[in-house]
Amino acid sequence: MIYELEDTSKVTELFGGWEETLIWSCLQKVMGKVFVTDTDAPLSAMAFVGCFAFVAGKPDKELVLGKPDGFVIMVPQNDAWSSLIEECYPAAKKRTRYAIKKDTKFDVSFLEKTVAGLPEGYELKKIDSGIYDLCLTDPVTYDFVSAFGDKDKYLELGRGMVILKDGRFVSGASSYTRYKEGIEIEVDTVPEERRKGLAMIVCSALILECLREGLYPSWDAQNMNSVRMAEKLGYEFSHEYTAYEVAPECRTH
């Protein structure tokens, strides 16, 4: 059987050396859950938050098959876990994602100059109670806040900025997740407003907000376009890694 682990310190070593803030969110019990098949002396574990599941330790078929319902991005710790995921979910889509280093020293003046370049007719705003509600109405922005479960938790732990045009969302950057020391950034822009530098502006604004609060704005890239944007903002590429999209027909974003 699959159990939610309350004492996450029991699996800290299983995830040791894995520099992934979504895992830290679960281990720190800020948000997300850790699942195991043995709560006393777990040899394997799944850290789950948002739609991401990170599996570590001794490969466990029961754990892989016991993933949460719906669309899940499963990230294996090693090749043995990859083989097990492929065995359990032969229709899963294998993807390459791109890890970004987590020790960035940002050029604050560059970020401030970027934010100052907001075009006329556009409005930069923090995600507050009203903007939170607006985010829930659009699949493009739903993930900006959804992993937190409710408005109160997002307003307490989450951080986000959006750009509005005529009162309508056109670009935004928000905390997909939160861990004690920082956030994991998610960014998106509506198709008709892309290639105008809006994503750079809104990400710069969010990074500056994090720096003012002493939070680290972590970045993980789904594709090379995301890597290139991260590098423009001052981040450095770390390495590629494999992820599996399981039940993609259930994806809502």
Secondary structure, DSSP 8 states (H G I E B T S, - for coil): --EE-S-GGGGTGGGTT---HHHHHHHTTSSSEEEES-SSS-SEEEEEETTEEEEEES--HHHHHT--SS-EEEEESSHHHHHHHHHH-TT-EEEEEEEE-S-----HHHHHHHHHT--TTEEEEE--HHHHHHHTT-HHHHHHHGGG-SHHHHHHH--EEEEEETTEEEEEEEEEEEETTEEEEEEEE-GGGTTSSHHHHHHHHHHHHHHHHT-EEE-EESSHHHHHHHHHHT--EEEEEEEEEESGGG---
